[in-house]
Amino acid sequence: MARVILEESLIKTHKKNNFINIFRSFEGGAALIGKDLKIIEENKLGSYEPSQVYHIEAYGDNMYFGLTNYTDLNQVKVVDVFNKEIASYDLGLFPGAIAFWESN
């Protein structure tokens, strides 16, 4: 399981093996940041209208994009590590603060 911190468009994914991936919102998606702190564009996940990306979270091996146009588009799109959209959910206004629940 991963824990996510979202601060100023940076997404840090902490995994059990202490390996850390840091992503940044970038051109309608989330791109990995390299050791030199440069955006690695070829690893970008998601490709949405940048003005509609309201929130991004990482969980497990997926990236969750909260999208809105502040009127009738309010969705969460789920993208896997292969940059394939694997799920889409219609929600209420301003889809942010995504939470995850697992049954025991």
Backbone bond lengths (Angstrom), bond angles and torsions (degrees), N, CA, C in turn:
res aa  C-N    CA-C-N  psi(-1)  N-CA   C-N-CA  omega(-1)  CA-C   N-CA-C  phi
1 M - - - 1.428 - - 1.522 108.33 -
2 A 1.321 117.26 147.07 1.452 122.71 -179.51 1.522 110.15 -112.54
3 R 1.308 115.75 151.44 1.452 121.53 174.37 1.514 106.83 -113.29
4 V 1.316 117.97 140.32 1.451 121.19 -173.68 1.521 110.47 -120.41
5 I 1.311 115.87 139.71 1.455 122.52 172.63 1.523 106.63 -124.35
6 L 1.326 117.09 127.29 1.458 120.94 178.61 1.515 107.77 -114.77
7 E 1.313 117.30 114.20 1.454 122.77 178.20 1.514 108.53 -139.38
8 E 1.322 116.65 122.79 1.451 121.37 174.64 1.518 112.09 49.99
9 S 1.303 117.20 47.30 1.465 124.22 176.51 1.524 114.37 69.60
10 L 1.330 118.21 13.73 1.466 120.62 174.78 1.515 108.88 -104.49
11 I 1.320 116.81 134.66 1.448 121.80 179.40 1.518 107.40 -118.78
12 K 1.332 117.63 117.05 1.458 122.37 178.88 1.518 108.04 -105.79
13 T 1.313 117.24 125.84 1.450 121.61 178.04 1.520 108.38 -107.24
14 H 1.321 116.57 115.33 1.459 121.66 -179.66 1.525 108.30 -100.99
15 K 1.293 117.15 123.57 1.462 120.57 179.38 1.517 109.36 -110.73
16 K 1.309 116.44 165.50 1.461 122.29 -176.05 1.525 113.59 -58.95
17 N 1.307 117.78 -31.43 1.467 120.39 -177.43 1.531 112.18 -84.73
18 N 1.334 116.80 14.03 1.461 124.54 178.48 1.520 113.77 65.68
19 F 1.315 118.12 11.81 1.459 121.28 174.27 1.516 107.65 -79.69
20 I 1.304 117.11 130.37 1.466 120.61 -176.25 1.525 109.76 -115.90
21 N 1.315 116.04 128.01 1.457 122.59 170.65 1.516 106.84 -108.60
22 I 1.308 116.75 132.43 1.457 120.20 176.17 1.521 107.42 -116.32
23 F 1.339 114.46 124.62 1.453 121.88 178.33 1.520 108.69 -112.32
24 R 1.332 115.05 158.45 1.447 121.33 174.06 1.512 107.83 -133.48
25 S 1.342 115.72 142.87 1.456 117.49 174.26 1.529 107.38 -61.72
26 F 1.335 115.23 137.27 1.459 119.73 -173.30 1.513 109.91 -157.57
27 E 1.312 116.95 116.82 1.464 123.64 174.25 1.524 113.37 46.14
28 G 1.324 117.05 50.02 1.455 121.30 176.30 1.512 115.19 80.86
29 G 1.313 116.85 13.36 1.456 121.50 178.60 1.518 109.79 -147.49
30 A 1.324 116.02 -159.02 1.459 122.41 176.44 1.520 107.08 -131.43
31 A 1.324 116.44 124.91 1.462 121.11 -177.34 1.514 110.15 -115.36
32 L 1.310 115.66 143.98 1.458 122.83 177.16 1.527 109.29 -67.65
33 I 1.326 115.91 143.38 1.457 121.22 175.09 1.524 107.62 -104.81
34 G 1.318 116.49 129.42 1.457 121.75 -178.49 1.517 112.82 -78.97
35 K 1.331 116.41 175.55 1.458 122.24 179.66 1.524 112.09 -60.50
36 D 1.342 116.42 -26.60 1.455 121.05 178.63 1.534 111.49 -86.74
37 L 1.343 116.89 6.79 1.466 125.70 179.43 1.525 113.68 68.12
38 K 1.319 116.80 17.26 1.461 120.95 174.92 1.519 109.16 -93.80
39 I 1.321 115.77 146.39 1.461 121.66 178.73 1.526 109.25 -70.73
40 I 1.329 116.05 131.62 1.468 121.66 177.12 1.532 106.40 -95.82
41 E 1.315 115.55 91.01 1.465 122.19 -172.34 1.521 113.51 -59.98
42 E 1.333 117.71 -35.98 1.466 120.18 -176.34 1.527 112.70 -68.85
43 N 1.326 118.12 -13.85 1.464 121.51 177.76 1.523 112.81 -100.69
44 K 1.309 118.06 14.54 1.463 121.46 -177.62 1.528 110.54 -65.04
45 L 1.334 115.90 133.86 1.463 122.48 175.34 1.517 108.24 -106.27
46 G 1.320 116.33 136.13 1.459 121.29 -179.86 1.512 111.16 85.41
47 S 1.320 114.31 149.38 1.465 120.22 178.94 1.523 107.47 -151.22
48 Y 1.317 115.48 80.51 1.458 121.57 -176.01 1.519 109.26 -119.37
49 E 1.304 116.00 165.86 1.462 121.39 176.15 1.537 107.56 -60.57
50 P 1.343 118.04 117.25 1.467 119.74 -175.22 1.536 114.27 -53.69
51 S 1.315 117.63 -36.61 1.469 119.95 -178.72 1.529 112.30 -70.64
52 Q 1.334 117.86 -12.83 1.466 121.31 -179.66 1.527 113.00 -98.80
53 V 1.330 118.22 -7.05 1.465 120.92 179.70 1.528 107.98 -80.49
54 Y 1.335 114.88 108.10 1.462 122.08 -176.37 1.525 111.42 -94.98
55 H 1.321 117.01 -32.09 1.455 121.08 -175.17 1.530 109.37 -158.79
56 I 1.338 117.00 145.61 1.465 121.99 176.47 1.523 108.08 -134.35
57 E 1.325 115.83 135.78 1.467 120.72 173.83 1.522 108.75 -138.13
58 A 1.323 115.12 148.97 1.456 121.76 173.92 1.517 107.72 -108.81
59 Y 1.331 115.75 139.78 1.461 120.84 176.29 1.512 107.81 -150.44
60 G 1.319 116.60 124.45 1.460 119.57 -176.10 1.515 109.49 61.53
61 D 1.301 116.78 -128.22 1.466 121.43 179.26 1.518 112.65 -101.85
62 N 1.324 117.66 15.40 1.465 120.95 -176.74 1.518 112.06 -120.09
63 M 1.324 115.18 156.10 1.448 123.03 175.34 1.535 106.69 -114.54
64 Y 1.318 116.38 134.27 1.463 123.10 -177.57 1.521 108.61 -112.12
65 F 1.332 116.00 123.19 1.455 121.76 -178.12 1.529 109.60 -111.37
66 G 1.329 116.99 117.69 1.453 121.55 173.06 1.521 107.57 -87.35
67 L 1.319 116.49 118.43 1.465 122.05 -176.17 1.519 110.60 -115.08
68 T 1.328 116.48 139.71 1.460 120.58 175.55 1.522 109.70 -152.73
69 N 1.339 115.33 150.95 1.453 120.54 168.86 1.534 109.31 -113.25
70 Y 1.333 115.30 12.91 1.464 125.53 176.99 1.524 113.02 70.90
71 T 1.342 116.34 11.25 1.471 119.76 174.64 1.525 109.93 -136.07
72 D 1.327 117.25 -85.62 1.467 119.97 -171.84 1.531 115.23 -108.49
73 L 1.321 119.28 -5.95 1.471 121.79 175.99 1.515 107.94 -104.42
74 N 1.324 116.97 113.80 1.461 123.15 178.68 1.518 107.29 -146.69
75 Q 1.337 115.79 93.93 1.454 121.02 -173.23 1.519 111.07 -136.11
76 V 1.320 115.20 159.78 1.457 122.01 165.36 1.519 106.31 -116.51
77 K 1.318 115.27 127.27 1.463 122.73 176.18 1.526 107.92 -108.79
78 V 1.324 116.65 136.46 1.459 122.19 -179.76 1.527 108.00 -110.02
79 V 1.333 115.68 126.00 1.459 122.03 -177.84 1.528 108.51 -121.21
80 D 1.340 116.62 132.68 1.466 119.82 179.78 1.529 111.24 -87.87
81 V 1.332 116.47 -179.12 1.466 121.25 -176.42 1.530 113.15 -67.89
82 F 1.332 116.95 -12.39 1.460 121.18 177.12 1.526 111.38 -95.90
83 N 1.341 116.16 11.38 1.456 124.55 -179.88 1.529 112.55 63.25
84 K 1.318 115.38 30.88 1.458 121.04 177.12 1.527 107.99 -103.09
85 E 1.332 115.95 129.61 1.465 120.22 176.36 1.527 108.02 -73.27
86 I 1.341 116.51 116.99 1.460 120.46 -173.92 1.530 113.16 -106.71
87 A 1.330 117.68 -11.01 1.465 120.29 178.19 1.521 109.57 -161.05
88 S 1.324 114.36 155.78 1.458 121.68 177.19 1.523 107.81 -145.61
89 Y 1.333 116.35 133.98 1.461 121.47 -178.67 1.523 110.16 -128.47
90 D 1.321 117.23 130.40 1.457 122.04 173.36 1.520 108.25 -84.64
91 L 1.337 116.22 131.91 1.458 121.43 -175.05 1.522 110.84 -131.99
92 G 1.337 114.97 -176.97 1.457 121.50 173.40 1.525 109.87 -77.44
93 L 1.303 115.64 -173.87 1.457 121.47 -177.01 1.524 112.92 -60.40
94 F 1.330 115.87 143.22 1.454 125.54 172.60 1.533 113.82 55.23
95 P 1.324 117.77 70.45 1.473 121.38 -177.92 1.526 112.31 -72.43
96 G 1.318 115.82 97.34 1.459 121.70 178.98 1.521 108.78 -138.87
97 A 1.311 116.66 -178.63 1.469 122.64 179.37 1.529 110.68 49.93
98 I 1.299 116.02 58.88 1.459 122.54 -178.39 1.529 109.45 -73.07
99 A 1.319 116.83 132.46 1.460 122.10 179.25 1.526 109.22 -117.94
100 F 1.324 116.28 153.48 1.457 122.01 -178.90 1.518 109.21 -123.61
101 W 1.317 115.88 138.43 1.445 121.75 -179.37 1.503 108.44 -129.83
102 E 1.326 116.48 135.43 1.453 121.65 177.45 1.526 109.14 -126.12
103 S 1.310 116.21 137.39 1.457 121.71 177.58 1.520 109.42 -80.38
104 N 1.317 116.88 145.08 1.466 120.43 178.19 1.489 110.71 -80.43
